């Protein structure tokens, strides 16, 4: 059974760095073709893709947030990390991690974590 | 503003059919990237209900179907049930973004 779970702080102060962890179970990011993406949803707004990392370490970022985002994976293949620097109240959102599998025509997010709600406030 | 557009809302009575459109551009849907659909019930994680334009993952009812043509795609929900209420998102890959793009989401109300 494949599961993902996000963890991290619920409250972050403006200008600080947000660090989130995605823990994978039942699948490893060491397996060929597997990838993990981060998606967020601010209150009342649609889903927004943030970043993605593949099994081989290749990473992609949303152009609008590229300068502030960093994604990495544990060598063990069971954790993915996301950092967002210089946060602002507009970064308040539910953050999800989700699993992709090999596709040449644009993979889907097949499995999602339950999400973690992050508030940015002083 | 999303590069992939959806109607903000659709509605239908129980038993009726609802259609949600998804309009992209030549850098995403029109570039032959697959379209995927998600159901998002507030307070829960989004759930993949259609992958690769028209495939239903295991466990998704047959009344969910979808298609893609040119730069657009459509999700059809036949025989609406109260439990279908929620937000629906289409998603594709975009060569200009070099990443994933979601539609703006459509709120489905079962009257």
Interface residues (C-beta under 8 A of the other chain):
Chain A: X37 X39 X46 X47 X48 X49 X52 X60 X61 X62 X63 X96 X98 X103 X105 X106 X107 X108 X109 X110 X111 X112 X113 X114 X115
Chain B: X2 X32 X33 X34 X36 X38 X40 X44 X45 X46 X47 X48 X51 X52 X57 X89 X91 X92 X93 X97 X98 X99 X100 X101 X102 X103 X104 X105
